[in-house]
């Protein structure tokens, strides 16, 4: 087939329309009335670049599955609401696919195995992200998570991905919820809170970043995060640099359990509650700065100072604690 121009009056590209074809160049005009791309429409074709027209509202499951030559996908407007399961799965050459604001659902395995994808942006409008939606994206270096209050399943959408830096929110989009298991057991390396306001334990709970063995640094940038819930960072064995937010009030059960590289921590004066075993297994946490009444070696406050050699008050000017 090679090159094909889709007529303006075509409103639907049907199931299997160009599956397994030699189509390499797909063209639309600015007057396209296309609204729906059905499942398997371009599966295993040779298409290289796709510009989704402005009026498209839905892309069906497997629509571009295993299009190994596909390098770039652009979206002409904000009409699209659903990117279905496995839509771009196995597009191993795909480097660019910036989802537009307006997308609400990203189906399971939607971009799974897109091993050339460099940047992932989850728009603020997203309310649901499926299992392994971005799994196996091994080249990813940045994840921009902007969804205000999305839901996920009990398995991360970012499994087996690259050692990415994660940005929570941006200047235009405030994140108010991080769903359970969002980045659980992934290869992320850094987390930067840019614009977040999280005030409920149900909105930052249940292993959001747990078992991220390559995570070294988390910076809350004094965002309005008042709670870190149950097991949120448990098992992050490489985490050594952590700046807690000044608005923090509650540290949940097991929140930093087995963060075995964490060696220095300042607990803000606003913290009033620390759950059981919050710092269990933090064997290198030898310096703690806090206004809580706790002595070095004490198991209280979730084991905060159980391995500490030095505990300082927040007013301390002791230079030994300074970086």
C-alpha positions in Angstrom: 0.0 0.0 0.0 2.8 2.5 0.9 1.1 5.8 1.2 -2.6 6.4 1.7 -4.6 9.6 2.3 -7.7 9.0 4.3 -10.7 10.9 2.8 -12.1 13.7 4.9 -15.6 12.1 5.0 -14.3 8.9 6.7 -15.6 8.9 10.3 -14.4 5.4 11.3 -11.4 3.3 10.4 -12.7 -0.2 10.8 -11.4 -3.2 12.7 -8.4 -4.8 10.8 -8.7 -2.2 8.0 -4.9 -2.0 7.5 -3.7 -4.8 9.7 -0.5 -6.5 8.5 -0.3 -4.2 5.5 2.7 -2.5 4.0 1.2 0.9 4.7 4.1 3.2 5.7 2.6 6.7 5.4 -0.8 7.6 6.8 -2.1 11.0 5.8 -5.1 13.1 7.1 -6.1 16.7 6.1 -7.1 19.4 8.5 -10.7 18.8 7.4 -10.8 15.2 8.5 -14.0 14.1 10.2 -12.5 10.9 11.6 -13.9 10.1 15.1 -13.1 6.5 15.8 -10.1 4.2 15.1 -11.4 0.6 15.8 -9.4 -2.2 17.3 -6.7 -3.8 15.3 -7.0 -1.2 12.6 -3.3 -0.9 11.9 -1.9 -3.9 13.8 1.5 -5.0 12.6 1.5 -2.6 9.7 4.7 -0.7 8.6 3.3 2.8 9.4 6.1 5.1 10.5 4.4 8.4 11.6 0.8 8.9 12.7 -1.0 12.2 13.3 -4.3 11.5 15.0 -6.9 14.0 13.7 -8.5 16.5 16.1 -11.9 14.9 16.2 -10.9 11.4 17.2 -12.4 10.4 20.6 -11.4 6.8 20.9 -8.6 4.5 19.7 -9.5 0.8 20.0 -7.6 -2.0 21.5 -4.5 -3.2 19.6 -5.1 -0.5 17.0 -1.3 0.0 16.4 -0.1 -3.2 18.1 3.4 -4.3 17.0 3.9 -1.5 14.5 7.6 -1.9 14.8 8.4 1.0 12.4 6.2 3.6 14.2 8.5 6.3 15.6 6.1 9.2 16.3 2.5 9.7 17.2 0.9 13.2 17.5 -2.6 14.2 18.6 -4.3 17.1 16.8 -6.7 18.1 19.6 -8.1 17.3 23.0 -11.1 15.3 21.9 -9.6 11.8 22.6 -10.9 10.3 25.8 -9.8 6.7 25.7 -6.5 5.0 24.7 -7.5 1.4 24.9 -5.6 -1.7 26.0 -2.5 -2.6 23.9 -3.1 0.3 21.5 0.6 0.9 21.0 2.0 -2.2 22.6 5.2 -3.5 21.0 5.9 -0.3 19.0 9.6 -0.7 19.8 10.7 2.3 17.7 8.2 4.7 19.2 10.1 7.7 20.6 7.3 10.3 20.9 3.7 10.0 22.0 2.6 13.0 24.0 -0.9 12.3 25.2 -3.1 15.4 25.1 -5.0 17.0 28.0 -8.5 15.5 27.8 -7.5 11.8 27.9 -9.4 10.1 30.7 -8.5 6.4 30.3 -5.2 4.7 29.5 -5.9 1.0 29.1 -3.8 -1.9 30.3 -0.6 -2.4 28.3 -1.4 0.6 26.1 2.2 1.5 25.6 3.7 -1.7 27.0 7.1 -2.6 25.4 7.6 0.8 23.8 11.3 0.4 24.5 12.4 3.6 22.7 10.0 5.9 24.4 12.0 8.6 26.2 9.3 10.7 28.1 6.0 9.7 29.6 3.4 12.3 30.5 0.2 11.3 32.3 -2.2 14.3 31.7 -4.1 15.9 34.5 -7.4 14.7 33.0 -6.6 11.0 33.4 -8.8 9.2 35.9 -7.8 5.5 35.2 -4.5 3.8 34.2 -4.4 0.1 33.5 -1.9 -2.5 34.5 1.4 -2.2 32.7 0.1 0.7 30.6 3.7 1.9 30.3 5.4 -1.4 31.2 8.7 -2.3 29.6 9.5 1.3 28.5 13.1 0.7 29.2 14.5 3.9 27.6 12.3 6.3 29.7 14.2 9.0 31.5 11.4 11.2 32.7 7.8 10.6 33.9 5.6 13.6 34.3 2.7 12.5 36.5 0.0 15.2 36.4 -3.2 13.2 37.1 -5.1 14.9 39.9 -6.8 11.8 41.2 -6.4 8.8 39.0 -7.0 5.2 40.0 -4.9 2.1 39.2 -5.0 -1.6 40.0 -2.9 -3.5 42.5 0.0 -3.5 40.0 2.0 -0.5 38.7 1.4 0.9 35.2 5.2 1.4 35.0 6.6 -2.1 35.5 10.0 -3.0 34.1 10.7 0.5 32.8 13.8 2.7 32.8 15.6 4.4 35.6 13.4 7.5 35.2 13.1 10.7 37.2 9.5 11.2 38.3 7.9 14.7 38.5 4.7 15.0 40.5 2.6 17.8 39.1 3.7 20.9 37.3 3.0 24.7 37.4 -0.4 24.2 35.8 -1.5 20.9 37.3 -1.8 20.1 41.0 -1.8 16.5 42.1 -4.1 15.7 45.0 -3.9 11.9 45.1 -1.3 9.2 44.3 -3.0 5.9 44.0 -1.9 2.7 45.6 1.0 0.8 43.9 1.4 3.6 41.4 5.2 3.1 41.1 5.5 0.0 43.2 8.5 -2.2 42.3 9.6 -0.1 39.4 13.1 1.1 38.3 12.5 4.9 39.0 15.6 6.7 40.3 14.3 10.1 41.6 11.0 11.7 42.7 10.5 15.4 42.6 7.2 16.9 44.0 6.6 20.0 41.9 2.9 20.8 42.6 1.0 18.7 45.1 -1.5 19.0 47.9 -2.2 15.8 49.7 -4.0 15.9 53.0 -5.7 12.5 53.4 -4.0 9.2 54.2 -6.3 7.5 51.6 -4.7 9.7 48.9 -1.1 8.7 49.6 -1.1 5.2 50.9 -0.5 1.5 50.2 2.9 1.2 48.7 2.9 4.0 46.2 6.7 3.9 45.9 7.5 0.7 47.8 10.2 -1.8 46.6 11.7 0.8 44.2 15.2 -0.6 44.7 16.9 2.0 42.5 15.2 5.1 44.0 17.9 7.2 45.6 16.4 10.7 46.1 13.0 12.1 47.0 12.4 15.8 47.3 9.1 17.1 48.5 10.1 20.8 47.9 7.9 21.8 50.8 4.7 21.0 48.9 1.5 20.7 50.9 1.8 17.0 51.7 0.6 16.4 55.3 0.6 12.6 55.3 2.8 9.8 54.1 0.8 6.6 54.4 1.3 2.9 55.0 4.4 1.4 53.3 4.7 4.2 50.9 8.5 4.0 50.6 9.0 0.6 52.2 11.8 -1.5 50.7 13.4 1.4 48.9 16.8 0.0 49.7 18.8 2.7 47.9 17.0 5.7 49.2 19.5 7.9 51.0 18.5 11.5 50.4 15.1 12.6 51.7 13.7 16.0 52.5 10.3 15.7 54.2 7.7 18.5 53.6 7.3 21.1 56.3 3.5 20.5 56.2 3.9 16.8 57.2 1.8 15.7 60.2 1.6 11.9 59.9 4.0 9.2 58.9 2.1 5.9 58.5 2.8 2.3 59.5 5.9 0.9 57.7 6.3 4.1 55.6 10.1 3.8 55.4 10.4 0.2 56.5 13.7 -1.4 55.2 15.0 1.8 53.7 18.4 0.4 54.5 20.5 3.2 52.9 18.8 6.1 54.7 21.3 7.6 57.0 20.2 11.1 57.9 16.7 12.6 58.4 15.1 15.8 59.6 11.5 15.3 60.9 9.6 18.6 60.7 8.1 20.1 63.8 4.6 19.6 62.3 4.8 15.8 62.7 2.7 14.5 65.5 2.2 10.8 64.7 4.5 8.1 63.5 3.1 4.6 62.9 4.5 1.3 64.0 7.6 0.1 62.2 7.7 3.2 60.1 11.5 3.1 60.2 12.1 -0.6 61.0 15.1 -1.9 59.1 16.6 1.6 58.6 19.9 0.2 59.9 22.0 3.2 58.6 19.8 5.9 60.0 22.3 7.2 62.5 21.5 10.9 62.6 18.0 12.2 63.3 16.9 15.8 63.8 13.5 16.2 65.5 11.5 17.9 68.2 9.9 14.6 69.2 11.0 13.4 72.6 13.1 10.4 71.6 16.5 9.2 72.6 19.1 7.4 70.4 18.4 3.7 70.5 14.8 4.1 71.5 12.2 1.9 69.6 9.5 4.6 70.0 8.0 6.5 67.1 8.2 3.6 64.7 11.9 3.0 65.4 12.9 6.5 64.2 16.0 6.6 66.4 16.5 2.9 67.1 19.7 2.9 65.1 20.7 6.5 65.7 24.0 7.6 67.3 22.9 11.2 67.4 19.5 12.9 67.9 19.3 16.6 67.5 16.6 19.1 68.2 15.3 21.2 65.2 16.9 24.3 66.8 20.3 22.6 67.0 23.1 24.4 65.2 25.5 21.5 65.6 27.6 21.4 62.4 28.0 17.7 62.5 24.4 17.3 61.2 24.8 19.8 58.4 25.3 18.6 54.9 
